């Protein structure tokens, strides 16, 4: 158990460093240091699927939901300032497009011990999209984040109804960019 917590703290620390660098105005996503030789999924790649429970204990089976909705996966941390700065935009986009088949899965990488803090932040900010806490697999890898090659936060993946990556970004994305890719994936102008 202690080893798991140390592993989570080490990864969170590395992600925070990468996220803090992404916050700088002159840093492009390509300049963000990546952890080890982790490689992100690319546009067009088939996405790995997973089942996670949200903060309310309701499971979400990505394999079942992909054909029904366009999903924005947001890998984030409550210690990541760029993540917290981006969340209001994610909420606005969710409110605008959810009736058209748009779903947001905000996957916190802080570990189960931070659940109350994550819930507090989500409640305080009034976020209505679904929030999850990534789980550790038996080999201590993250169940959701590792197969996606998440090496910095925030990391965004837009997943189309075909189960393929429609957009991938490390660092904050602009409203215009996100709206464009969401509308394209939804097939709406």
C-alpha positions as CSV (number, residue, x, y, z in Angstrom):
1,X,0.0,0.0,0.0
2,X,2.8,2.4,0.9
3,X,4.6,1.5,-2.3
4,X,1.4,2.4,-4.3
5,X,1.1,5.8,-2.5
6,X,4.7,6.6,-3.2
7,X,4.3,5.6,-6.8
8,X,1.2,7.8,-7.1
9,X,2.9,10.7,-5.5
10,X,5.9,10.4,-7.7
11,X,3.8,10.3,-10.9
12,X,1.7,13.2,-9.6
13,X,4.8,15.2,-8.9
14,X,6.1,14.5,-12.4
15,X,2.8,15.4,-14.0
16,X,2.6,18.6,-12.0
17,X,6.0,19.6,-13.3
18,X,4.9,19.0,-16.8
19,X,1.6,20.7,-16.2
20,X,3.3,23.8,-14.7
21,X,5.5,24.0,-17.8
22,X,2.4,23.8,-20.0
23,X,1.0,26.8,-18.2
24,X,3.7,29.1,-19.5
25,X,2.4,31.1,-22.4
26,X,5.4,30.4,-24.7
27,X,5.3,26.6,-24.2
28,X,3.7,24.6,-26.9
29,X,2.5,21.1,-26.3
30,X,5.5,19.7,-28.1
31,X,7.8,21.4,-25.6
32,X,6.2,19.8,-22.6
33,X,8.6,17.2,-21.1
34,X,7.2,13.7,-21.3
35,X,7.8,11.1,-18.6
36,X,10.2,8.5,-19.8
37,X,9.5,7.1,-23.2
38,X,5.7,7.3,-22.8
39,X,4.1,7.8,-26.2
40,X,0.7,9.4,-26.6
41,X,-2.0,8.0,-28.9
42,X,-2.3,9.8,-32.2
43,X,-5.3,11.0,-34.2
44,X,-6.8,8.0,-35.9
45,X,-5.6,5.5,-33.3
46,X,-8.1,3.0,-31.9
47,X,-8.6,3.9,-28.2
48,X,-8.1,1.5,-25.3
49,X,-11.3,1.0,-23.3
50,X,-11.8,0.8,-19.6
51,X,-14.5,0.7,-16.9
52,X,-14.2,3.2,-14.1
53,X,-16.6,4.4,-11.4
54,X,-17.4,8.1,-11.1
55,X,-17.3,9.9,-7.8
56,X,-20.8,8.8,-7.1
57,X,-19.9,5.1,-7.6
58,X,-21.7,4.9,-11.0
59,X,-19.7,2.8,-13.5
60,X,-18.9,4.0,-17.0
61,X,-18.0,1.3,-19.6
62,X,-16.2,3.2,-22.4
63,X,-16.6,0.3,-24.8
64,X,-20.4,0.3,-24.4
65,X,-20.7,4.1,-24.6
66,X,-18.4,4.9,-27.5
67,X,-20.9,4.2,-30.2
68,X,-23.5,6.4,-28.5
69,X,-21.5,9.5,-27.7
70,X,-18.4,11.6,-28.6
71,X,-16.2,11.6,-25.5
72,X,-13.7,14.1,-24.2
73,X,-11.3,12.4,-21.9
74,X,-9.6,14.9,-19.6
75,X,-6.7,13.5,-17.6
76,X,-6.0,16.0,-14.8
77,X,-5.0,16.5,-11.2
78,X,-6.3,18.8,-8.5
79,X,-2.7,20.0,-8.0
80,X,-2.4,21.1,-11.6
81,X,-3.2,24.8,-12.0
82,X,-3.5,24.6,-15.9
83,X,-6.0,21.8,-15.3
84,X,-8.1,23.8,-12.9
85,X,-7.9,26.8,-15.2
86,X,-9.2,24.7,-18.1
87,X,-12.1,23.1,-16.3
88,X,-14.6,26.0,-16.6
89,X,-14.1,25.9,-20.4
90,X,-14.7,22.1,-20.3
91,X,-17.9,22.7,-18.3
92,X,-19.2,25.3,-20.8
93,X,-18.5,23.0,-23.7
94,X,-20.2,20.1,-21.9
95,X,-23.3,22.3,-21.2
96,X,-23.4,23.4,-24.8
97,X,-23.0,20.1,-26.5
98,X,-24.2,17.4,-24.2
99,X,-27.7,17.3,-25.7
100,X,-26.0,16.6,-29.0
101,X,-24.3,13.5,-27.8
102,X,-21.1,14.9,-26.1
103,X,-19.8,13.4,-22.9
104,X,-16.9,14.5,-20.7
105,X,-14.9,12.1,-18.6
106,X,-12.6,14.0,-16.3
107,X,-10.2,11.4,-14.9
108,X,-8.2,12.5,-11.9
109,X,-4.8,11.0,-11.4
110,X,-4.4,11.8,-7.8
111,X,-5.4,8.5,-6.3
112,X,-8.2,7.3,-4.1
113,X,-6.7,8.9,-1.0
114,X,-7.5,12.3,-2.6
115,X,-11.2,11.5,-3.3
116,X,-12.6,13.9,-0.7
117,X,-10.5,16.8,-2.0
118,X,-11.5,16.0,-5.6
119,X,-15.2,15.9,-4.6
120,X,-14.8,19.1,-2.7
121,X,-13.3,20.9,-5.7
122,X,-16.0,19.5,-8.1
123,X,-18.8,20.6,-5.8
124,X,-17.3,24.0,-5.1
125,X,-16.9,24.7,-8.8
126,X,-20.3,23.3,-9.7
127,X,-19.0,20.9,-12.4
128,X,-21.7,18.7,-13.8
129,X,-19.6,16.5,-16.1
130,X,-18.6,13.1,-14.7
131,X,-15.4,12.9,-12.7
132,X,-13.5,9.7,-12.1
133,X,-10.4,8.7,-10.2
134,X,-8.0,6.5,-12.1
135,X,-7.3,3.2,-10.5
136,X,-4.0,1.3,-10.3
137,X,-3.8,-2.1,-12.0
138,X,-2.1,-5.1,-10.3
139,X,1.3,-3.9,-11.9
140,X,0.7,-0.5,-10.4
141,X,0.1,1.2,-13.8
142,X,-2.8,3.5,-14.2
143,X,-5.8,1.6,-15.6
144,X,-6.9,4.4,-17.9
145,X,-4.0,6.9,-18.2
146,X,-1.2,4.5,-19.0
147,X,-2.8,2.9,-22.1
148,X,-3.4,6.4,-23.4
149,X,0.2,7.4,-22.9
150,X,-0.6,10.3,-20.5
151,X,2.7,11.8,-19.4
152,X,1.5,15.4,-18.5
153,X,-1.6,17.2,-17.3
154,X,-3.9,18.3,-18.6
155,X,-4.1,15.8,-21.4
156,X,-7.1,15.8,-23.6
157,X,-8.4,13.1,-26.0
158,X,-11.5,13.5,-28.0
159,X,-12.9,10.1,-29.0
160,X,-15.3,9.8,-31.9
161,X,-18.2,7.3,-32.1
162,X,-15.9,5.1,-34.2
163,X,-13.7,4.5,-31.2
164,X,-10.7,6.4,-32.7
165,X,-8.8,9.5,-31.4
166,X,-10.2,12.6,-33.1
167,X,-8.0,15.0,-31.2
168,X,-5.2,14.8,-28.7
169,X,-3.4,17.5,-26.8
170,X,-1.1,17.9,-23.9
171,X,-1.6,21.3,-22.2
172,X,-4.5,23.7,-22.5
173,X,-6.4,23.9,-25.7
174,X,-8.3,27.0,-26.9
175,X,-12.0,27.2,-26.9
176,X,-12.0,27.7,-30.7
177,X,-9.9,24.5,-31.2
178,X,-12.0,22.4,-28.9
179,X,-15.3,23.7,-30.4
180,X,-14.0,22.9,-33.9
181,X,-13.0,19.4,-33.2
182,X,-16.1,18.7,-31.1
183,X,-18.5,20.0,-33.8
184,X,-16.6,18.0,-36.4
185,X,-16.8,14.8,-34.3
186,X,-20.5,15.4,-33.6
187,X,-21.2,16.1,-37.3
188,X,-22.7,19.5,-36.5
189,X,-21.8,22.9,-37.9
